[in-house]
């Protein structure tokens, strides 16, 4: 591991609680594995994994203050549920606090909670790694989802989005960011189109 990555890892560790840091290491490891599987830069994936939750442990009121300070636009859902803010704020802090300005890494941090239509390969890798990393154990069908992510990343992303929406819709307080639904619908159509193409080819 390059010295700069070691320094980044040390700095991230100082900003997160123990449980969140273990999750972060799991995401970085899983992201590098997915990167190897799909031909993405493994070090970029590892760094994006390290950074994805860099703003997670900032208190919610402080998150809101920082977003106002840095003119980070928030949706109504994010304002109502400040815990959702950490992705956008973290993307800003990548450059501000950690010196990482690679637009693909920053984009992966920004979209890791809700996803986004037309994500890059690295964005999809971080989105999936956040959900399937080895320390996760609460989500349903995890073994199946993990296997799917390593065999068909688009299908894995869609499955994560579907399971997330099912979970949130089943909770009384389950706020759904419109971006999550928009991303779900995008990948649903993408996979449906792929199925039509395959049917036509046969």
C-alpha positions as CSV (number, residue, x, y, z in Angstrom):
1,X,0.0,0.0,0.0
2,X,1.4,3.4,-0.9
3,X,2.5,5.7,2.0
4,X,-0.2,8.2,1.0
5,X,-2.9,5.5,1.3
6,X,-1.5,4.5,4.7
7,X,-1.7,8.1,5.9
8,X,-5.2,8.4,4.6
9,X,-6.2,5.2,6.5
10,X,-4.7,6.6,9.7
11,X,-6.6,9.9,9.3
12,X,-9.9,8.2,8.5
13,X,-9.4,6.0,11.6
14,X,-9.1,9.2,13.8
15,X,-12.5,10.5,12.5
16,X,-14.6,7.4,12.9
17,X,-15.8,5.3,15.9
18,X,-14.5,1.7,16.1
19,X,-17.5,0.1,14.6
20,X,-17.7,2.5,11.7
21,X,-14.0,2.1,11.0
22,X,-14.3,-1.7,10.9
23,X,-17.2,-1.2,8.4
24,X,-15.0,1.2,6.4
25,X,-12.2,-1.4,6.2
26,X,-14.7,-4.0,5.1
27,X,-16.0,-1.7,2.3
28,X,-12.5,-0.8,1.1
29,X,-11.5,-4.5,1.0
30,X,-14.7,-5.6,-0.8
31,X,-14.4,-2.7,-3.2
32,X,-10.9,-3.7,-4.2
33,X,-12.2,-7.3,-4.7
34,X,-15.0,-6.1,-6.9
35,X,-12.5,-3.9,-8.8
36,X,-10.3,-6.9,-9.5
37,X,-13.4,-8.8,-10.7
38,X,-14.6,-6.1,-13.1
39,X,-11.3,-4.5,-14.2
40,X,-11.5,-1.3,-12.2
41,X,-8.4,0.3,-10.6
42,X,-8.0,-1.6,-7.3
43,X,-6.3,1.2,-5.4
44,X,-8.9,3.8,-6.5
45,X,-11.6,1.4,-5.3
46,X,-9.8,0.9,-2.0
47,X,-9.4,4.7,-1.4
48,X,-13.0,5.3,-2.3
49,X,-14.0,2.6,0.2
50,X,-11.9,4.3,2.9
51,X,-13.5,7.7,2.2
52,X,-17.1,6.7,1.6
53,X,-18.3,7.3,5.3
54,X,-15.7,10.0,6.2
55,X,-18.5,12.3,7.3
56,X,-20.7,9.7,8.9
57,X,-19.6,10.3,12.5
58,X,-20.0,14.1,12.4
59,X,-23.0,15.0,14.6
60,X,-26.2,15.7,12.6
61,X,-26.4,19.4,13.6
62,X,-22.8,19.9,12.6
63,X,-23.5,18.2,9.3
64,X,-26.3,20.7,8.6
65,X,-24.1,23.6,9.6
66,X,-21.3,22.4,7.3
67,X,-23.7,22.0,4.4
68,X,-24.9,25.5,4.9
69,X,-21.3,26.8,5.2
70,X,-20.2,25.1,2.0
71,X,-23.4,25.7,0.0
72,X,-24.1,22.0,-0.4
73,X,-27.7,21.6,-1.7
74,X,-29.9,19.2,0.3
75,X,-33.1,17.6,-0.6
76,X,-36.2,17.9,1.6
77,X,-35.7,14.3,2.7
78,X,-32.1,14.9,3.6
79,X,-33.1,18.0,5.7
80,X,-35.7,15.9,7.5
81,X,-33.3,12.9,8.0
82,X,-29.8,14.4,8.5
83,X,-28.2,11.0,8.8
84,X,-28.6,10.9,5.0
85,X,-26.4,13.9,4.5
86,X,-23.0,12.2,5.0
87,X,-22.6,11.1,1.4
88,X,-22.8,14.6,-0.1
89,X,-20.8,16.2,2.7
90,X,-18.3,13.4,2.5
91,X,-17.9,14.0,-1.2
92,X,-17.0,17.6,-0.4
93,X,-14.6,16.7,2.4
94,X,-12.7,14.3,0.1
95,X,-10.9,17.3,-1.4
96,X,-11.2,19.7,1.5
97,X,-9.9,17.4,4.3
98,X,-8.2,14.5,2.6
99,X,-6.7,15.9,-0.6
100,X,-8.6,13.5,-2.9
101,X,-10.0,15.3,-6.0
102,X,-10.3,12.4,-8.5
103,X,-13.9,13.0,-9.8
104,X,-14.7,9.3,-10.0
105,X,-13.7,8.7,-6.3
106,X,-15.6,11.8,-5.2
107,X,-18.6,10.7,-7.3
108,X,-18.5,7.3,-5.7
109,X,-18.6,8.8,-2.2
110,X,-21.5,11.1,-3.2
111,X,-23.7,8.3,-4.6
112,X,-22.9,5.4,-2.2
113,X,-26.2,5.7,-0.2
114,X,-28.9,6.3,-2.8
115,X,-27.1,5.4,-6.0
116,X,-27.7,7.4,-9.1
117,X,-28.9,6.6,-12.7
118,X,-26.0,5.8,-15.0
119,X,-23.4,5.3,-12.3
120,X,-19.7,4.7,-13.3
121,X,-18.2,1.3,-12.6
122,X,-16.5,2.7,-9.5
123,X,-19.7,4.2,-8.3
124,X,-21.5,0.9,-8.6
125,X,-18.6,-0.9,-6.9
126,X,-18.7,1.4,-3.8
127,X,-22.5,1.3,-3.7
128,X,-22.5,-2.5,-3.7
129,X,-19.5,-2.9,-1.4
130,X,-21.2,-0.7,1.2
131,X,-24.1,-3.2,1.3
132,X,-22.3,-6.5,1.1
133,X,-19.0,-6.0,3.0
134,X,-18.2,-8.9,5.4
135,X,-19.3,-7.1,8.6
136,X,-22.8,-6.6,7.4
137,X,-25.2,-9.2,8.7
138,X,-28.7,-7.6,9.1
139,X,-29.9,-7.3,5.5
140,X,-32.0,-10.1,4.1
141,X,-30.7,-12.5,1.5
142,X,-27.1,-11.3,1.9
143,X,-25.3,-14.4,0.7
144,X,-27.5,-14.3,-2.5
145,X,-26.9,-10.6,-3.0
146,X,-23.1,-11.0,-2.5
147,X,-22.9,-13.7,-5.1
148,X,-25.0,-11.7,-7.5
149,X,-22.8,-8.6,-7.2
150,X,-19.7,-10.7,-8.1
151,X,-21.5,-12.3,-11.1
152,X,-23.5,-9.4,-12.5
153,X,-22.9,-6.0,-10.9
154,X,-25.9,-4.2,-12.5
155,X,-28.2,-6.9,-11.3
156,X,-26.6,-6.8,-7.9
157,X,-27.1,-3.0,-7.7
158,X,-30.7,-3.4,-8.7
159,X,-31.3,-6.1,-6.1
160,X,-29.8,-3.9,-3.4
161,X,-32.0,-1.1,-4.4
162,X,-35.1,-3.3,-4.4
163,X,-34.3,-4.8,-1.0
164,X,-33.6,-1.4,0.4
165,X,-36.9,0.0,-0.9
166,X,-38.8,-3.0,0.5
167,X,-37.2,-2.5,3.9
168,X,-37.9,1.3,4.0
169,X,-41.5,0.9,2.7
170,X,-42.1,-1.5,5.5
171,X,-41.1,0.9,8.3
172,X,-43.4,3.6,9.6
173,X,-40.5,6.1,9.8
174,X,-38.8,4.8,6.7
175,X,-37.9,8.0,4.8
176,X,-37.2,7.2,1.1
177,X,-34.9,9.6,-0.7
178,X,-36.4,10.2,-4.2
179,X,-32.9,9.5,-5.6
180,X,-33.1,5.9,-4.4
181,X,-36.4,5.3,-6.2
182,X,-35.1,7.1,-9.3
183,X,-32.0,4.9,-9.3
184,X,-34.1,1.7,-8.8
185,X,-36.3,2.6,-11.8
186,X,-33.3,3.3,-13.9
187,X,-31.7,-0.1,-13.3
188,X,-35.0,-1.9,-13.6
189,X,-35.4,-0.4,-17.1
190,X,-31.7,-1.2,-17.9
191,X,-32.0,-4.8,-17.0
192,X,-35.4,-5.1,-18.8
193,X,-33.8,-3.6,-21.9
194,X,-30.9,-6.0,-21.6
195,X,-33.4,-8.9,-21.4
196,X,-35.2,-7.6,-24.5
197,X,-32.0,-7.4,-26.4
198,X,-31.0,-11.0,-25.4
199,X,-34.5,-12.2,-26.4
200,X,-34.1,-10.5,-29.8
201,X,-30.7,-11.9,-30.3
202,X,-32.0,-15.4,-29.7
